[in-house]
Amino acid sequence: MGDIALWLMVIILIVVVLLLMKLLQRVLKAATSIPAKIDAIAGVAAAASRDLDAVAVLLTTQGYIKSIKHSVLDYGGSLNVALPDY
């Protein structure tokens, strides 16, 4: 009975070592793929930041639109008097 238990322990040890090696290979593969993904994310982030450069122009345009809107609204009362209703 002692020999069978010893061989069973050896077989279990071999299986555990093989499984551990397989898991470590997968971890290593995942760890080595991280830099490529970081580079891809960095490229997308750079493109997104270039897209945000137009926000300053949009803010100035928004200011122009507000001033034009107020100018048109100032003439609104005069236009109601000057133009007849049809």
Secondary structure, 3 states (H helix, E strand, C coil): CHHHHHHHHHHHHHHHHHHHHHHHHHHHHHHHHHHHHHHHHHHHHHHHHHHHCCHHHHHHHHHHHHHHHHHHHHHHHHHHHHCCCC
